[in-house]
Amino acid sequence: MPASSSSSSSRTVVVVGYGPAAVPAVQTLAAQLPADWRLVVVSATTAYWPVSALRAAIVSGWEDKPVASVEHAFPHGKRHVLVTGTQVVELREHSVLVDKPHPELGCEIAFDYCILATGSKYAYPCRPRVGATVEEAVADLRQTQRDVAAAESVLIIGGGPVGVELAGEIGEYYGGSHGRPKKRVTLVHSHDRFIHQDGWSDKFNKSLKSQVEALGTKVVFNAKVSDGPTESGPVEGGSHTFHLDNGETVDADFVFVAFGSSPNTGFVGEFDPATLNDKRQVKVRPSFQLDKYPTLFAIGDITAVDESKLFAHAKNHGAVAAANIIALIRAGNSASSTTPPKSYKAGPQLMIVSVGTKGGAGQLFGFTVGNWFSSFVKSKSLFVSDFKKMYAATA
Ligand SMILES: Cc1cc2nc3c(=O)[nH]c(=O)nc-3n(C[C@H](O)[C@H](O)[C@H](O)COP(=O)(O)OP(=O)(O)OC[C@H]3O[C@@H](n4cnc5c(N)ncnc54)[C@H](O)[C@@H]3O)c2cc1C
């Protein structure tokens, strides 16, 4: 659906995806593009805030916190076009193909420059159901709250930040008071500590483990669920016995899938496999341009920039990419020979993992931070006001 009418302009910057990486890029471009240039933004989903989506799936009253319309964050009443509920399915050197024909643009949208900002693929509830409207995404979260409320035992498969945060939300909300009886929660993780990648300290990991255990979660390290589902949800037919590859079993009537995130770069790899690294992330120069393709840019979670995949970093990518596109446009028709003026330096190593509203732990610039600091900075608010501000949403 178009949010505003397009002009007959033939000079176009296409932005694919409208997450936290893309919004600052679009705002910078809208303010600075010459009058005969337009933006076309293609967004597959509503605006969605994974940071608060886990609490929204558990805690009644939080269901509308991770969802907003993308429309209000878009420069309305101008020549630019917002195409929502639509996926880019093919990338070409000077155009993208979308899965639904647009009334004015058709199925193939030509561009002079393109910014790829398609983010990460996660299981629900870290991402909404594809095609869900704002109302449907909120209704899905409310339904998951009811399903979890009805469950007696929950199996969480995967103990990275997502699995740990889920265990924290369930453990705190179903703490045995306010008429909410405790649930049996088991978290199965295939490594010997939660945040197992190099550079994350034992102190940080131990703090997370002791906090989720204190909230009642049984943690099983060094094991995989052999017969788990691929999607989160209530177990059909009620409680089921799941098998682990260490010989143990877990009975559960609700399963959260908390593993398997990957960059949304299938269509980029099909365009040119050499643009991706072995993690299927897009290789970019410090200007965010793709090697060999100076009119193509990639920003946010999909990039191979050597930093944690965080909105805290992603939101800084867009302004750099946008400034470089503006500079190339001003330099004239010479994208391949002009050196863009702005370079991005990878952000510092940082992470805060919440454990309910009062707990959490993190590692910032090499220092471990505990529950008080984590709660103050992240766990209480989950940065919802940043999200609503980004999308100019009122609720
Ligand atoms: C549980 C959880 C907690 C987190 N906590 C934090 C935190 O505390 N701090 C922090 O900084 N980060 C946190 N993050 C990470 C943060 O959410 C991501 O880094 C951020 O969302 C990345 O932004 P992005 O714009 O690159 O991608 P995304 O947010 O994934 O947005 C990409 C957009 O592109 C769209 N899209 C995808 N494919 C297509 C296509 N083919 N065509 C059109 N549109 C498409 C999607 O619909 C989506 O809207 C957390 C993530 C999770 C899951």
The ligand as an SDF file (V2000), in Angstrom:
LIG
                    3D

 53 58  0  0  0  0  0  0  0  0999 V2000
   15.2920  -10.7190   22.3990 C   0  0  0  0  0  0  0  0  0  0  0  0
   16.1760   -9.6550   21.8090 C   0  0  0  0  0  0  0  0  0  0  0  0
   16.7000   -8.6810   22.6340 C   0  0  0  0  0  0  0  0  0  0  0  0
   17.5260   -7.6830   22.0980 C   0  0  0  0  0  0  0  0  0  0  0  0
   18.0360   -6.7440   22.9410 N   0  0  0  0  0  0  0  0  0  0  0  0
   18.8100   -5.7620   22.4410 C   0  0  0  0  0  0  0  0  0  0  0  0
   19.3290   -4.7560   23.3020 C   0  0  0  0  0  0  0  0  0  0  0  0
   19.1190   -4.7540   24.5180 O   0  0  0  0  0  0  0  0  0  0  0  0
   20.0960   -3.7680   22.7530 N   0  0  0  0  0  0  0  0  0  0  0  0
   20.3560   -3.7130   21.4140 C   0  0  0  0  0  0  0  0  0  0  0  0
   21.0420   -2.7870   20.9750 O   0  0  0  0  0  0  0  0  0  0  0  0
   19.8790   -4.6750   20.5560 N   0  0  0  0  0  0  0  0  0  0  0  0
   19.1200   -5.6900   21.0360 C   0  0  0  0  0  0  0  0  0  0  0  0
   18.6270   -6.6500   20.1810 N   0  0  0  0  0  0  0  0  0  0  0  0
   19.0220   -6.6330   18.7470 C   0  0  0  0  0  0  0  0  0  0  0  0
   18.2090   -5.6530   17.8970 C   0  0  0  0  0  0  0  0  0  0  0  0
   16.8360   -5.9790   17.9700 O   0  0  0  0  0  0  0  0  0  0  0  0
   18.6930   -5.7380   16.4310 C   0  0  0  0  0  0  0  0  0  0  0  0
   20.0820   -5.5180   16.3940 O   0  0  0  0  0  0  0  0  0  0  0  0
   18.0110   -4.7010   15.5420 C   0  0  0  0  0  0  0  0  0  0  0  0
   16.6340   -4.9620   15.4770 O   0  0  0  0  0  0  0  0  0  0  0  0
   18.6210   -4.7200   14.1250 C   0  0  0  0  0  0  0  0  0  0  0  0
   18.0200   -3.7590   13.3280 O   0  0  0  0  0  0  0  0  0  0  0  0
   17.9340   -3.9140   11.7360 P   0  0  0  0  0  0  0  0  0  0  0  0
   17.2100   -2.7110   11.2530 O   0  0  0  0  0  0  0  0  0  0  0  0
   19.2750   -4.2250   11.1890 O   0  0  0  0  0  0  0  0  0  0  0  0
   17.0690   -5.2290   11.4900 O   0  0  0  0  0  0  0  0  0  0  0  0
   15.5940   -5.6460   11.9180 P   0  0  0  0  0  0  0  0  0  0  0  0
   15.1880   -5.0360   13.2000 O   0  0  0  0  0  0  0  0  0  0  0  0
   15.5740   -7.1290   11.8040 O   0  0  0  0  0  0  0  0  0  0  0  0
   14.6740   -5.0120   10.7810 O   0  0  0  0  0  0  0  0  0  0  0  0
   14.7190   -5.4670    9.4590 C   0  0  0  0  0  0  0  0  0  0  0  0
   13.4270   -5.1420    8.7530 C   0  0  0  0  0  0  0  0  0  0  0  0
   13.5420   -5.5920    7.4030 O   0  0  0  0  0  0  0  0  0  0  0  0
   12.3410   -6.1930    6.9960 C   0  0  0  0  0  0  0  0  0  0  0  0
   12.6360   -7.1680    5.9350 N   0  0  0  0  0  0  0  0  0  0  0  0
   13.3140   -8.3390    6.0500 C   0  0  0  0  0  0  0  0  0  0  0  0
   13.4180   -8.9500    4.8430 N   0  0  0  0  0  0  0  0  0  0  0  0
   12.7900   -8.1370    3.9620 C   0  0  0  0  0  0  0  0  0  0  0  0
   12.5630   -8.2150    2.5600 C   0  0  0  0  0  0  0  0  0  0  0  0
   13.0180   -9.2370    1.8210 N   0  0  0  0  0  0  0  0  0  0  0  0
   11.8740   -7.2190    1.9640 N   0  0  0  0  0  0  0  0  0  0  0  0
   11.4250   -6.1570    2.7020 C   0  0  0  0  0  0  0  0  0  0  0  0
   11.6200   -6.0260    4.0330 N   0  0  0  0  0  0  0  0  0  0  0  0
   12.2970   -7.0060    4.6490 C   0  0  0  0  0  0  0  0  0  0  0  0
   11.8030   -6.8530    8.2660 C   0  0  0  0  0  0  0  0  0  0  0  0
   10.4160   -6.9840    8.1620 O   0  0  0  0  0  0  0  0  0  0  0  0
   12.2180   -5.8510    9.3410 C   0  0  0  0  0  0  0  0  0  0  0  0
   11.2130   -4.9070    9.5570 O   0  0  0  0  0  0  0  0  0  0  0  0
   17.8190   -7.6740   20.6900 C   0  0  0  0  0  0  0  0  0  0  0  0
   17.2790   -8.6680   19.8640 C   0  0  0  0  0  0  0  0  0  0  0  0
   16.4740   -9.6560   20.4120 C   0  0  0  0  0  0  0  0  0  0  0  0
   15.9110  -10.7150   19.5010 C   0  0  0  0  0  0  0  0  0  0  0  0
  1  2  1  0
  2  3  1  0
  2 52  2  0
  3  4  2  0
  4  5  1  0
  4 50  1  0
  5  6  2  0
  6  7  1  0
  6 13  1  0
  7  8  2  0
  7  9  1  0
  9 10  1  0
 10 11  2  0
 10 12  1  0
 12 13  2  0
 13 14  1  0
 14 15  1  0
 14 50  1  0
 15 16  1  0
 16 17  1  0
 16 18  1  0
 18 19  1  0
 18 20  1  0
 20 21  1  0
 20 22  1  0
 22 23  1  0
 23 24  1  0
 24 25  2  0
 24 26  1  0
 24 27  1  0
 27 28  1  0
 28 29  2  0
 28 30  1  0
 28 31  1  0
 31 32  1  0
 32 33  1  0
 33 34  1  0
 33 48  1  0
 34 35  1  0
 35 36  1  0
 35 46  1  0
 36 37  1  0
 36 45  1  0
 37 38  2  0
 38 39  1  0
 39 40  1  0
 39 45  2  0
 40 41  1  0
 40 42  2  0
 42 43  1  0
 43 44  2  0
 44 45  1  0
 46 47  1  0
 46 48  1  0
 48 49  1  0
 50 51  2  0
 51 52  1  0
 52 53  1  0
M  END
$$$$
